[in-house]
Amino acid sequence: MSTHQGRWDLFFLQLAALYAAKSKDPSTKVGCVIVRPDNTQASAGYNGLPPGVADTPERLENAALRNELTLHAESNALWFIRDPKPLLGFRAYISPVITCPKCALELIRSGIKEIIVPFPFLTKTNGGFDLSASLPLFKEAGVIMRGPSHVA
């Protein structure tokens, strides 16, 4: 990877971190930015309840209910694209943790072949959820998961 790509990687990972900060989930703040092959942003998302569902304290403070109702950053970013064509050549930047297995399957199905996450990879959420089950799914589907390219 070129230094030029490394700068894009850092930019989009920082942008994913900014989207993560928008999440009202007190335990897990994740952001995802989906990028076209020409390094333009296609979509973004963060963990949250769907539009029209109120972020009430009862929902956000009850871990079991919050986990049932929260849509993940990757799922939201894919939804906002609303393009039925495969996202071939697109990249997903996810911060600060790797994706959960369910979102990994959605990213695989979308056609995205490269996932960029902060390095070293964080495989546990603040809530203690183990996300490492995504790694063999990506490997099996030929999806590359990597840290940002080196910037000189």
PyMOL commands that set and color helices and strands:
alter all, ss='L'
color gray80, all
select helices_A, chain A and resi 3-21+57-61+63-69+73-81+101-110+134-141
alter helices_A, ss='H'
color red, helices_A
select strands_A, chain A and resi 31-35+41-46+91-95+114-116+144-146
alter strands_A, ss='S'
color yellow, strands_A
deselect
rebuild
show_as cartoon
